[in-house]
């Protein structure tokens, strides 16, 4: 498949090196836009991930004030839009930090998505999740960024994301739909 005319025009107008390898195959972009219509519809979106979606807990660590569960699950985006994600991003990894005792009958959970350069859970766990447990008795779900899985597989630790992503990450919109479906899968 050749390069689309939109890619050629965009690269000519581009002043930075961001997306210099294109936006992905036009067929994949169409599939992503169709999937965004489903995500935008609340009724259809509710049925994307079943309540009994399999989630695996790999390790449980007891701390003085909380319990930390490390686990993984298959990204729901892999089922909803097959062959759109790189193989390394199909398995979503998470860390779930829950208090030893809840203060009420409600069990609030805050979802923390990874920021740029946040390869592991340490920063979010130490600076946000642990204080939330102490102050509000609120659990935290830390999701690993699917982009950094590629870097970790290549043993490129402490690497900030390059301005020219590897071709495996195309199309770019799939990452954000993937993150959304991972959050939805984690909550169910």
N, CA, C and O atoms as a DFTB+ gen file, in Angstrom:
752 C
 N C O
     1  1       0.849      -1.188       0.000
     2  2       0.000       0.000       0.000
     3  2       0.881       1.232       0.000
     4  3       1.794       1.340       0.819
     5  1       0.628       2.144      -0.887
     6  2       1.415       3.362      -0.981
     7  2       1.043       4.378       0.083
     8  3       0.095       4.188       0.845
     9  1       1.795       5.441       0.117
    10  2       1.565       6.519       1.071
    11  2       0.389       7.358       0.588
    12  3       0.294       7.638      -0.607
    13  1      -0.497       7.762       1.472
    14  2      -1.659       8.551       1.068
    15  2      -1.247       9.990       0.752
    16  3      -0.204      10.464       1.204
    17  1      -2.064      10.660      -0.013
    18  2      -1.789      12.050      -0.396
    19  2      -1.869      12.970       0.816
    20  3      -1.162      13.976       0.883
    21  1      -2.729      12.627       1.774
    22  2      -2.818      13.408       3.009
    23  2      -1.487      13.358       3.765
    24  3      -1.026      14.372       4.287
    25  1      -0.877      12.175       3.818
    26  2       0.419      12.042       4.478
    27  2       1.486      12.896       3.785
    28  3       2.271      13.575       4.446
    29  1       1.506      12.855       2.466
    30  2       2.513      13.608       1.708
    31  2       2.336      15.104       1.945
    32  3       3.313      15.808       2.202
    33  1       1.101      15.597       1.862
    34  2       0.824      17.011       2.092
    35  2       1.175      17.417       3.518
    36  3       1.780      18.465       3.741
    37  1       0.798      16.592       4.469
    38  2       1.068      16.902       5.874
    39  2       2.573      16.993       6.132
    40  3       3.030      17.901       6.827
    41  1       3.344      16.055       5.575
    42  2       4.792      16.061       5.792
    43  2       5.456      17.265       5.138
    44  3       6.461      17.763       5.645
    45  1       4.918      17.735       4.034
    46  2       5.498      18.915       3.385
    47  2       5.251      20.181       4.203
    48  3       6.099      21.071       4.251
    49  1       4.094      20.254       4.840
    50  2       3.749      21.431       5.640
    51  2       4.332      21.368       7.047
    52  3       4.336      22.369       7.763
    53  1       4.810      20.229       7.433
    54  2       5.262      19.998       8.797
    55  2       6.599      20.678       9.072
    56  3       7.548      20.539       8.300
    57  1       6.661      21.400      10.159
    58  2       7.900      22.071      10.547
    59  2       8.696      21.252      11.563
    60  3       9.911      21.417      11.676
    61  1       8.026      20.379      12.294
    62  2       8.722      19.534      13.270
    63  2       8.845      18.125      12.719
    64  3       8.417      17.852      11.597
    65  1       9.418      17.247      13.491
    66  2       9.597      15.870      13.056
    67  2       8.503      14.933      13.580
    68  3       8.644      13.713      13.498
    69  1       7.425      15.488      14.112
    70  2       6.327      14.690      14.639
    71  2       5.530      14.073      13.492
    72  3       5.162      14.777      12.551
    73  1       5.267      12.814      13.552
    74  2       4.496      12.056      12.559
    75  2       5.116      12.099      11.164
    76  3       4.390      12.137      10.170
    77  1       6.438      12.093      11.076
    78  2       7.075      12.162       9.760
    79  2       6.878      10.877       8.969
    80  3       7.035      10.878       7.748
    81  1       6.541       9.793       9.633
    82  2       6.331       8.526       8.930
    83  2       4.867       8.324       8.561
    84  3       4.484       7.224       8.164
    85  1       4.058       9.339       8.681
    86  2       2.665       9.248       8.280
    87  2       1.728       8.986       9.445
    88  3       2.155       8.816      10.587
    89  1       0.452       8.958       9.129
    90  2      -0.589       8.764      10.143
    91  2      -1.094       7.337      10.148
    92  3      -1.956       6.999      10.960
    93  1      -0.593       6.502       9.280
    94  2      -1.051       5.119       9.220
    95  2      -1.781       4.844       7.927
    96  3      -1.969       5.726       7.089
    97  1      -2.186       3.595       7.790
    98  2      -2.904       3.198       6.579
    99  2      -4.309       3.808       6.589
   100  3      -4.956       3.845       7.636
   101  1      -4.780       4.281       5.446
   102  2      -6.123       4.878       5.393
   103  2      -7.223       3.923       5.867
   104  3      -8.191       4.362       6.487
   105  1      -7.083       2.623       5.581
   106  2      -8.098       1.653       6.030
   107  2      -8.166       1.597       7.555
   108  3      -9.247       1.512       8.136
   109  1      -6.989       1.648       8.198
   110  2      -6.965       1.612       9.659
   111  2      -7.559       2.881      10.256
   112  3      -8.260       2.827      11.267
   113  1      -7.281       4.014       9.638
   114  2      -7.857       5.270      10.122
   115  2      -9.374       5.247      10.011
   116  3     -10.066       5.732      10.906
   117  1      -9.901       4.690       8.923
   118  2     -11.358       4.573       8.770
   119  2     -11.941       3.691       9.869
   120  3     -12.982       4.016      10.440
   121  1     -11.275       2.582      10.166
   122  2     -11.753       1.686      11.228
   123  2     -11.743       2.390      12.579
   124  3     -12.652       2.197      13.386
   125  1     -10.720       3.206      12.830
   126  2     -10.646       3.943      14.098
   127  2     -11.772       4.975      14.188
   128  3     -12.394       5.119      15.241
   129  1     -12.039       5.691      13.098
   130  2     -13.120       6.679      13.116
   131  2     -14.480       6.009      13.314
   132  3     -15.348       6.558      13.992
   133  1     -14.668       4.829      12.726
   134  2     -15.915       4.097      12.946
   135  2     -16.031       3.655      14.405
   136  3     -17.114       3.706      14.988
   137  1     -14.929       3.228      14.985
   138  2     -14.947       2.803      16.390
   139  2     -15.203       3.986      17.317
   140  3     -15.849       3.834      18.354
   141  1     -14.700       5.163      16.952
   142  2     -14.956       6.359      17.770
   143  2     -16.446       6.681      17.820
   144  3     -16.933       7.194      18.827
   145  1     -17.173       6.386      16.745
   146  2     -18.626       6.595      16.754
   147  2     -19.289       5.684      17.789
   148  3     -20.240       6.090      18.456
   149  1     -18.796       4.475      17.921
   150  2     -19.345       3.541      18.908
   151  2     -19.023       4.026      20.316
   152  3     -19.884       4.002      21.195
   153  1     -17.788       4.465      20.532
   154  2     -17.396       4.950      21.864
   155  2     -18.199       6.199      22.237
   156  3     -18.529       6.402      23.405
   157  1     -18.507       7.028      21.248
   158  2     -19.265       8.243      21.509
   159  2     -20.718       7.993      21.872
   160  3     -21.364       8.864      22.455
   161  1     -21.243       6.828      21.542
   162  2     -22.627       6.479      21.856
   163  2     -22.649       5.732      23.189
   164  3     -22.138       4.616      23.282
   165  1     -23.229       6.333      24.206
   166  2     -23.209       5.770      25.557
   167  2     -23.847       4.380      25.622
   168  3     -23.325       3.498      26.304
   169  1     -24.955       4.174      24.930
   170  2     -25.641       2.872      24.990
   171  2     -24.793       1.763      24.363
   172  3     -24.670       0.674      24.923
   173  1     -24.209       2.050      23.196
   174  2     -23.366       1.048      22.539
   175  2     -22.086       0.806      23.332
   176  3     -21.613      -0.327      23.429
   177  1     -21.533       1.864      23.892
   178  2     -20.267       1.768      24.617
   179  2     -20.398       0.905      25.876
   180  3     -19.444       0.229      26.263
   181  1     -21.554       0.921      26.509
   182  2     -21.759       0.150      27.735
   183  2     -21.594      -1.356      27.513
   184  3     -21.272      -2.095      28.443
   185  1     -21.818      -1.803      26.281
   186  2     -21.759      -3.236      25.986
   187  2     -20.440      -3.683      25.371
   188  3     -20.304      -4.850      25.004
   189  1     -19.468      -2.790      25.249
   190  2     -18.195      -3.163      24.637
   191  2     -17.407      -4.152      25.486
   192  3     -16.778      -5.067      24.956
   193  1     -17.442      -3.970      26.794
   194  2     -16.688      -4.841      27.706
   195  2     -17.680      -5.493      28.655
   196  3     -18.427      -4.805      29.351
   197  1     -17.687      -6.817      28.683
   198  2     -18.622      -7.528      29.553
   199  2     -18.195      -7.429      31.018
   200  3     -17.025      -7.191      31.315
   201  1     -19.127      -7.609      31.907
   202  2     -18.843      -7.511      33.346
   203  2     -17.920      -8.625      33.827
   204  3     -17.220      -8.453      34.825
   205  1     -17.907      -9.744      33.148
   206  2     -17.043     -10.857      33.560
   207  2     -15.782     -10.951      32.688
   208  3     -15.241     -12.038      32.482
   209  1     -15.324      -9.805      32.182
   210  2     -14.113      -9.766      31.354
   211  2     -12.929     -10.256      32.195
   212  3     -12.754      -9.793      33.323
   213  1     -12.121     -11.170      31.682
   214  2     -11.040     -11.747      32.501
   215  2      -9.915     -10.755      32.814
   216  3      -9.347     -10.131      31.918
   217  1      -9.613     -10.628      34.101
   218  2      -8.511      -9.810      34.602
   219  2      -7.667     -10.716      35.490
   220  3      -8.200     -11.418      36.350
   221  1      -6.354     -10.703      35.286
   222  2      -5.457     -11.609      36.000
   223  2      -4.594     -10.838      36.993
   224  3      -4.001      -9.815      36.648
   225  1      -4.528     -11.330      38.216
   226  2      -3.677     -10.735      39.240
   227  2      -2.402     -11.573      39.298
   228  3      -2.448     -12.764      39.604
   229  1      -1.259     -10.940      39.003
   230  2       0.021     -11.638      38.951
   231  2       0.742     -11.648      40.293
   232  3       1.450     -12.602      40.613
   233  1       0.564     -10.583      41.079
   234  2       1.304     -10.463      42.335
   235  2       0.493      -9.622      43.314
   236  3      -0.124      -8.629      42.931
   237  1       0.500     -10.031      44.581
   238  2      -0.162      -9.270      45.640
   239  2       0.883      -8.935      46.687
   240  3       1.597      -9.812      47.172
   241  1       0.964      -7.654      47.030
   242  2       1.952      -7.197      48.011
   243  2       1.219      -6.473      49.142
   244  3       0.488      -5.511      48.902
   245  1       1.418      -6.937      50.360
   246  2       0.807      -6.315      51.536
   247  2       1.729      -5.229      52.070
   248  3       2.914      -5.472      52.299
   249  1       1.184      -4.028      52.269
   250  2       1.923      -2.923      52.865
   251  2       1.238      -2.564      54.183
   252  3       0.210      -3.148      54.527
   253  1       1.797      -1.616      54.914
   254  2       1.233      -1.261      56.213
   255  2      -0.157      -0.632      56.100
   256  3      -1.023      -0.892      56.936
   257  1      -0.374       0.187      55.079
   258  2      -1.655       0.874      54.954
   259  2      -2.478       0.454      53.738
   260  3      -3.613       0.900      53.573
   261  1      -1.909      -0.404      52.884
   262  2      -2.625      -0.770      51.660
   263  2      -2.186      -2.135      51.150
   264  3      -1.255      -2.756      51.662
   265  1      -2.895      -2.566      50.126
   266  2      -2.564      -3.791      49.408
   267  2      -2.336      -3.400      47.955
   268  3      -3.141      -2.672      47.373
   269  1      -1.238      -3.880      47.362
   270  2      -0.895      -3.546      45.975
   271  2      -1.009      -4.806      45.130
   272  3      -0.343      -5.809      45.388
   273  1      -1.864      -4.736      44.117
   274  2      -2.065      -5.860      43.211
   275  2      -1.500      -5.503      41.845
   276  3      -1.898      -4.500      41.252
   277  1      -0.588      -6.304      41.347
   278  2      -0.070      -6.150      39.992
   279  2      -0.793      -7.159      39.116
   280  3      -0.952      -8.318      39.500
   281  1      -1.232      -6.722      37.939
   282  2      -1.963      -7.646      37.085
   283  2      -1.956      -7.230      35.629
   284  3      -1.286      -6.276      35.234
   285  1      -2.714      -7.965      34.849
   286  2      -2.817      -7.687      33.420
   287  2      -4.149      -8.194      32.887
   288  3      -4.839      -8.975      33.543
   289  1      -4.500      -7.739      31.689
   290  2      -5.658      -8.234      30.962
   291  2      -5.445      -7.922      29.490
   292  3      -4.629      -7.070      29.137
   293  1      -6.176      -8.609      28.643
   294  2      -6.111      -8.350      27.207
   295  2      -6.902      -7.070      26.944
   296  3      -8.039      -6.936      27.397
   297  1      -6.314      -6.146      26.224
   298  2      -6.989      -4.880      25.935
   299  2      -8.285      -5.138      25.168
   300  3      -8.272      -5.856      24.168
   301  1      -9.394      -4.572      25.614
   302  2     -10.658      -4.753      24.885
   303  2     -10.597      -4.227      23.449
   304  3     -11.361      -4.679      22.596
   305  1      -9.712      -3.292      23.177
   306  2      -9.577      -2.780      21.815
   307  2      -9.115      -3.882      20.862
   308  3      -9.434      -3.836      19.674
   309  1      -8.379      -4.860      21.355
   310  2      -7.913      -5.958      20.515
   311  2      -9.089      -6.791      20.001
   312  3      -8.997      -7.404      18.938
   313  1     -10.194      -6.815      20.753
   314  2     -11.389      -7.545      20.314
   315  2     -12.302      -6.655      19.475
   316  3     -12.921      -7.118      18.517
   317  1     -12.383      -5.372      19.840
   318  2     -13.298      -4.460      19.151
   319  2     -12.792      -4.059      17.767
   320  3     -13.573      -3.990      16.817
   321  1     -11.487      -3.794      17.648
   322  2     -10.882      -3.411      16.375
   323  2      -9.629      -4.262      16.200
   324  3      -8.528      -3.805      16.508
   325  1      -9.777      -5.493      15.712
   326  2      -8.621      -6.397      15.609
   327  2      -7.527      -5.873      14.676
   328  3      -7.792      -5.136      13.727
   329  1      -6.303      -6.273      14.973
   330  2      -5.121      -5.983      14.147
   331  2      -4.835      -4.494      14.008
   332  3      -4.228      -4.083      13.019
   333  1      -5.251      -3.677      14.960
   334  2      -4.983      -2.239      14.898
   335  2      -3.824      -1.870      15.811
   336  3      -3.170      -0.848      15.603
   337  1      -3.565      -2.695      16.823
   338  2      -2.531      -2.392      17.816
   339  2      -1.291      -3.235      17.568
   340  3      -1.385      -4.334      17.021
   341  1      -0.123      -2.726      17.968
   342  2       1.073      -3.569      17.927
   343  2       0.924      -4.727      18.914
   344  3       0.234      -4.598      19.925
   345  1       1.554      -5.827      18.631
   346  2       1.425      -7.018      19.474
   347  2       1.833      -6.746      20.919
   348  3       1.256      -7.324      21.840
   349  1       2.819      -5.875      21.130
   350  2       3.293      -5.586      22.478
   351  2       2.259      -4.840      23.322
   352  3       2.320      -4.884      24.550
   353  1       1.324      -4.164      22.685
   354  2       0.339      -3.365      23.418
   355  2      -0.961      -4.099      23.697
   356  3      -1.849      -3.539      24.340
   357  1      -1.097      -5.309      23.242
   358  2      -2.356      -6.042      23.431
   359  2      -2.581      -6.373      24.901
   360  3      -3.709      -6.292      25.386
   361  1      -1.537      -6.738      25.607
   362  2      -1.687      -7.046      27.036
   363  2      -1.539      -5.748      27.821
   364  3      -0.490      -5.106      27.793
   365  1      -2.610      -5.372      28.524
   366  2      -2.611      -4.165      29.353
   367  2      -2.171      -4.548      30.760
   368  3      -2.678      -5.511      31.336
   369  1      -1.226      -3.789      31.311
   370  2      -0.737      -4.041      32.659
   371  2      -1.221      -2.934      33.587
   372  3      -1.378      -1.783      33.180
   373  1      -1.451      -3.306      34.834
   374  2      -1.963      -2.330      35.790
   375  2      -1.429      -2.624      37.186
   376  3      -0.898      -3.700      37.458
   377  1      -1.583      -1.652      38.045
   378  2      -1.304      -1.810      39.467
   379  2      -2.503      -1.217      40.202
   380  3      -2.859      -0.058      39.989
   381  1      -3.117      -2.015      41.061
   382  2      -4.305      -1.593      41.793
   383  2      -3.931      -1.469      43.261
   384  3      -3.507      -2.444      43.882
   385  1      -4.087      -0.279      43.813
   386  2      -3.692      -0.006      45.193
   387  2      -4.965       0.246      45.991
   388  3      -5.677       1.222      45.756
   389  1      -5.242      -0.646      46.935
   390  2      -6.470      -0.529      47.722
   391  2      -6.135      -0.407      49.202
   392  3      -5.182      -1.023      49.680
   393  1      -6.919       0.388      49.928
   394  2      -6.657       0.538      51.360
   395  2      -6.985      -0.745      52.113
   396  3      -7.802      -1.547      51.661
   397  1      -6.348      -0.933      53.260
   398  2      -6.635      -2.122      54.083
   399  2      -8.056      -2.065      54.634
   400  3      -8.743      -3.084      54.709
   401  1      -8.496      -0.847      55.026
   402  2      -9.843      -0.661      55.554
   403  2     -10.520       0.482      54.822
   404  3      -9.897       1.510      54.555
   405  1     -11.788       0.308      54.496
   406  2     -12.583       1.349      53.860
   407  2     -13.310       2.123      54.951
   408  3     -13.715       1.548      55.962
   409  1     -13.478       3.440      54.747
   410  2     -14.146       4.284      55.741
   411  2     -15.660       4.294      55.601
   412  3     -16.355       4.685      56.539
   413  1     -16.186       3.877      54.464
   414  2     -17.627       3.900      54.248
   415  2     -18.031       2.714      53.396
   416  3     -17.202       1.894      53.003
   417  1     -19.344       2.640      53.116
   418  2     -19.814       1.536      52.277
   419  2     -19.421       1.741      50.812
   420  3     -19.405       0.788      50.033
   421  1     -19.104       2.988      50.438
   422  2     -18.652       3.277      49.082
   423  2     -17.152       3.014      48.980
   424  3     -16.403       3.227      49.934
   425  1     -16.732       2.552      47.815
   426  2     -15.320       2.246      47.592
   427  2     -14.823       3.014      46.372
   428  3     -14.777       2.479      45.265
   429  1     -14.448       4.287      46.589
   430  2     -14.025       5.110      45.451
   431  2     -12.680       4.657      44.879
   432  3     -11.789       4.214      45.603
   433  1     -12.567       4.784      43.558
   434  2     -11.342       4.422      42.847
   435  2     -10.997       5.555      41.883
   436  3     -11.863       6.047      41.159
   437  1      -9.738       5.960      41.879
   438  2      -9.244       6.972      40.944
   439  2      -8.351       6.268      39.924
   440  3      -7.459       5.507      40.299
   441  1      -8.589       6.521      38.636
   442  2      -7.770       5.925      37.572
   443  2      -6.664       6.908      37.218
   444  3      -6.935       8.060      36.879
   445  1      -5.412       6.451      37.297
   446  2      -4.246       7.269      36.972
   447  2      -3.646       6.756      35.668
   448  3      -3.164       5.625      35.602
   449  1      -3.677       7.588      34.637
   450  2      -3.025       7.248      33.381
   451  2      -1.597       7.780      33.411
   452  3      -1.315       8.779      34.072
   453  1      -0.713       7.119      32.705
   454  2       0.701       7.507      32.718
   455  2       0.934       8.774      31.910
   456  3       0.363       8.956      30.835
   457  1       1.778       9.639      32.442
   458  2       2.178      10.847      31.727
   459  2       3.429      10.585      30.915
   460  3       3.979       9.484      30.956
   461  1       3.875      11.569      30.189
   462  2       5.077      11.438      29.375
   463  2       6.281      11.129      30.251
   464  3       6.545      11.827      31.230
   465  1       6.999      10.092      29.894
   466  2       8.210       9.718      30.624
   467  2       7.938       8.864      31.846
   468  3       8.874       8.512      32.564
   469  1       6.692       8.522      32.105
   470  2       6.336       7.730      33.288
   471  2       6.274       6.257      32.894
   472  3       5.210       5.737      32.558
   473  1       7.429       5.591      32.940
   474  2       7.502       4.198      32.506
   475  2       6.900       3.233      33.508
   476  3       6.280       2.243      33.118
   477  1       7.066       3.496      34.748
   478  2       6.632       2.549      35.773
   479  2       5.570       3.200      36.637
   480  3       5.063       4.269      36.299
   481  1       5.234       2.577      37.729
   482  2       4.177       3.059      38.602
   483  2       4.699       3.899      39.768
   484  3       3.902       4.511      40.480
   485  1       5.998       3.944      39.976
   486  2       6.550       4.524      41.188
   487  2       6.071       5.947      41.434
   488  3       5.609       6.264      42.530
   489  1       6.177       6.807      40.427
   490  2       5.833       8.223      40.601
   491  2       4.366       8.393      40.962
   492  3       4.046       9.118      41.903
   493  1       3.484       7.750      40.244
   494  2       2.056       7.880      40.523
   495  2       1.678       7.219      41.848
   496  3       0.829       7.723      42.583
   497  1       2.311       6.096      42.141
   498  2       2.013       5.396      43.403
   499  2       2.461       6.231      44.599
   500  3       1.718       6.384      45.568
   501  1       3.684       6.771      44.529
   502  2       4.251       7.499      45.664
   503  2       3.654       8.889      45.829
   504  3       3.344       9.299      46.948
   505  1       3.489       9.618      44.733
   506  2       3.063      11.013      44.815
   507  2       1.546      11.214      44.804
   508  3       1.058      12.249      45.258
   509  1       0.799      10.238      44.291
   510  2      -0.646      10.424      44.213
   511  2      -1.442       9.344      44.936
   512  3      -2.302       9.655      45.760
   513  1      -1.164       8.079      44.636
   514  2      -2.010       7.004      45.161
   515  2      -1.880       6.835      46.675
   516  3      -2.890       6.753      47.375
   517  1      -0.669       6.781      47.179
   518  2      -0.487       6.590      48.627
   519  2      -1.067       7.751      49.445
   520  3      -1.742       7.503      50.445
   521  1      -0.824       9.024      49.050
   522  2      -1.471      10.118      49.787
   523  2      -3.003      10.062      49.721
   524  3      -3.673      10.437      50.683
   525  1      -3.564       9.597      48.597
   526  2      -5.024       9.496      48.491
   527  2      -5.578       8.454      49.455
   528  3      -6.682       8.609      49.977
   529  1      -4.815       7.399      49.690
   530  2      -5.252       6.391      50.655
   531  2      -5.249       6.974      52.058
   532  3      -6.182       6.760      52.831
   533  1      -4.199       7.706      52.380
   534  2      -4.088       8.274      53.729
   535  2      -5.130       9.363      53.978
   536  3      -5.711       9.420      55.061
   537  1      -5.373      10.219      53.001
   538  2      -6.266      11.356      53.192
   539  2      -7.740      11.028      52.989
   540  3      -8.583      11.499      53.752
   541  1      -8.065      10.232      51.980
   542  2      -9.472      10.022      51.629
   543  2      -9.889       8.563      51.608
   544  3     -11.036       8.250      51.290
   545  1      -8.974       7.671      51.941
   546  2      -9.260       6.236      51.891
   547  2      -9.795       5.847      50.498
   548  3     -10.791       5.135      50.371
   549  1      -9.101       6.337      49.470
   550  2      -9.502       6.117      48.093
   551  2      -8.498       5.203      47.395
   552  3      -7.289       5.419      47.479
   553  1      -9.000       4.194      46.714
   554  2      -8.153       3.276      45.968
   555  2      -7.686       3.931      44.674
   556  3      -8.273       4.914      44.222
   557  1      -6.634       3.387      44.084
   558  2      -6.098       3.912      42.823
   559  2      -5.799       2.774      41.867
   560  3      -5.269       1.733      42.255
   561  1      -6.147       2.992      40.620
   562  2      -5.838       2.054      39.553
   563  2      -4.842       2.740      38.633
   564  3      -5.177       3.730      37.982
   565  1      -3.614       2.220      38.574
   566  2      -2.548       2.790      37.754
   567  2      -2.417       1.939      36.497
   568  3      -2.073       0.760      36.578
   569  1      -2.688       2.527      35.344
   570  2      -2.567       1.806      34.079
   571  2      -1.238       2.123      33.427
   572  3      -0.788       3.268      33.432
   573  1      -0.615       1.106      32.868
   574  2       0.632       1.308      32.147
   575  2       0.314       1.873      30.774
   576  3      -0.635       1.434      30.125
   577  1       1.095       2.836      30.332
   578  2       0.907       3.435      29.029
   579  2       1.283       2.421      27.953
   580  3       2.384       1.873      27.997
   581  1       0.389       2.152      26.974
   582  2       0.705       1.137      25.964
   583  2       1.901       1.486      25.106
   584  3       2.538       0.587      24.556
   585  1       2.232       2.771      24.972
   586  2       3.383       3.175      24.166
   587  2       4.694       2.683      24.779
   588  3       5.584       2.223      24.064
   589  1       4.807       2.781      26.088
   590  2       6.066       2.459      26.744
   591  2       6.349       0.972      26.802
   592  3       7.481       0.566      27.066
   593  1       5.345       0.160      26.560
   594  2       5.577      -1.278      26.518
   595  2       6.557      -1.591      25.395
   596  3       7.416      -2.461      25.540
   597  1       6.428      -0.878      24.268
   598  2       7.361      -1.083      23.157
   599  2       8.784      -0.754      23.572
   600  3       9.719      -1.482      23.238
   601  1       8.949       0.345      24.303
   602  2      10.284       0.748      24.749
   603  2      10.857      -0.271      25.723
   604  3      12.042      -0.599      25.654
   605  1      10.026      -0.774      26.628
   606  2      10.507      -1.728      27.623
   607  2      10.862      -3.062      26.986
   608  3      11.805      -3.727      27.415
   609  1      10.105      -3.457      25.959
   610  2      10.426      -4.708      25.274
   611  2      11.801      -4.623      24.623
   612  3      12.508      -5.624      24.504
   613  1      12.171      -3.410      24.201
   614  2      13.469      -3.212      23.557
   615  2      14.552      -2.865      24.573
   616  3      15.685      -2.561      24.200
   617  1      14.201      -2.911      25.857
   618  2      15.124      -2.602      26.956
   619  2      15.640      -1.170      26.868
   620  3      16.803      -0.904      27.170
   621  1      14.781      -0.261      26.458
   622  2      15.137       1.151      26.391
   623  2      14.523       1.847      27.599
   624  3      13.556       2.595      27.455
   625  1      15.060       1.616      28.759
   626  2      14.491       2.195      29.972
   627  2      14.904       3.657      30.110
   628  3      15.945       4.075      29.604
   629  1      14.065       4.424      30.809
   630  2      14.263       5.858      31.028
   631  2      14.380       6.629      29.719
   632  3      15.154       7.582      29.622
   633  1      13.625       6.227      28.733
   634  2      13.640       6.874      27.433
   635  2      12.362       7.680      27.275
   636  3      11.264       7.135      27.385
   637  1      12.497       8.977      27.017
   638  2      11.323       9.781      26.742
   639  2      10.838       9.449      25.344
   640  3      11.641       9.058      24.496
   641  1       9.542       9.595      25.078
   642  2       9.054       9.201      23.757
   643  2       9.678      10.050      22.655
   644  3       9.759      11.272      22.785
   645  1      10.115       9.420      21.581
   646  2      10.715      10.174      20.490
   647  2       9.647      10.952      19.725
   648  3       8.461      10.632      19.801
   649  1      10.075      11.974      18.988
   650  2       9.126      12.740      18.199
   651  2       8.705      11.985      16.955
   652  3       7.688      12.313      16.343
   653  1       9.463      10.995      16.580
   654  2       9.117      10.186      15.426
   655  2       8.829       8.775      15.909
   656  3       9.755       7.972      16.022
   657  1       7.554       8.441      16.202
   658  2       7.246       7.139      16.758
   659  2       7.589       6.017      15.793
   660  3       7.584       6.217      14.579
   661  1       7.887       4.833      16.327
   662  2       8.173       3.703      15.455
   663  2       6.941       3.338      14.631
   664  3       5.816       3.600      15.056
   665  1       7.139       2.743      13.471
   666  2       6.003       2.466      12.590
   667  2       4.982       1.518      13.213
   668  3       3.834       1.488      12.769
   669  1       5.363       0.747      14.224
   670  2       4.420      -0.167      14.842
   671  2       3.292       0.562      15.553
   672  3       2.244      -0.031      15.808
   673  1       3.483       1.837      15.880
   674  2       2.475       2.578      16.635
   675  2       1.405       3.190      15.757
   676  3       0.459       3.785      16.273
   677  1       1.521       3.066      14.472
   678  2       0.525       3.653      13.586
   679  2      -0.692       2.760      13.561
   680  3      -0.535       1.544      13.679
   681  1      -1.870       3.271      13.419
   682  2      -2.265       4.663      13.420
   683  2      -2.317       5.233      14.824
   684  3      -2.601       4.516      15.784
   685  1      -2.048       6.501      14.939
   686  2      -1.901       7.139      16.242
   687  2      -3.187       7.135      17.059
   688  3      -3.136       7.002      18.281
   689  1      -4.338       7.277      16.407
   690  2      -5.601       7.349      17.128
   691  2      -5.927       6.073      17.878
   692  3      -6.687       6.107      18.846
   693  1      -5.376       4.957      17.459
   694  2      -5.641       3.684      18.119
   695  2      -5.155       3.661      19.546
   696  3      -5.735       2.974      20.387
   697  1      -4.083       4.412      19.839
   698  2      -3.569       4.426      21.208
   699  2      -4.593       4.997      22.157
   700  3      -4.802       4.445      23.237
   701  1      -5.250       6.108      21.781
   702  2      -6.179       6.764      22.701
   703  2      -7.454       5.954      22.849
   704  3      -8.024       5.894      23.939
   705  1      -7.917       5.322      21.760
   706  2      -9.061       4.427      21.881
   707  2      -8.693       3.241      22.754
   708  3      -9.520       2.746      23.519
   709  1      -7.448       2.782      22.641
   710  2      -6.958       1.680      23.457
   711  2      -6.966       2.065      24.933
   712  3      -7.397       1.278      25.775
   713  1      -6.496       3.258      25.249
   714  2      -6.461       3.708      26.641
   715  2      -7.878       3.793      27.192
   716  3      -8.128       3.383      28.325
   717  1      -8.811       4.325      26.394
   718  2     -10.198       4.425      26.841
   719  2     -10.779       3.043      27.115
   720  3     -11.409       2.826      28.150
   721  1     -10.568       2.106      26.186
   722  2     -11.151       0.779      26.378
   723  2     -10.472       0.041      27.527
   724  3     -11.107      -0.790      28.177
   725  1      -9.195       0.324      27.795
   726  2      -8.526      -0.280      28.946
   727  2      -9.122       0.238      30.246
   728  3      -9.310      -0.527      31.191
   729  1      -9.421       1.538      30.301
   730  2     -10.055       2.097      31.511
   731  2     -11.423       1.463      31.715
   732  3     -11.775       1.080      32.831
   733  1     -12.179       1.354      30.659
   734  2     -13.520       0.755      30.753
   735  2     -13.401      -0.701      31.202
   736  3     -14.179      -1.153      32.043
   737  1     -12.443      -1.432      30.653
   738  2     -12.257      -2.829      31.044
   739  2     -11.810      -2.968      32.480
   740  3     -12.187      -3.927      33.154
   741  1     -11.014      -2.033      32.962
   742  2     -10.530      -2.089      34.326
   743  2     -11.643      -1.843      35.332
   744  3     -11.681      -2.469      36.391
   745  1     -12.543      -0.938      35.000
   746  2     -13.637      -0.618      35.924
   747  2     -14.663      -1.732      36.024
   748  3     -15.242      -1.960      37.086
   749  1     -14.884      -2.422      34.919
   750  2     -15.869      -3.518      34.952
   751  2     -15.249      -4.714      35.627
   752  3     -15.898      -5.751      35.765
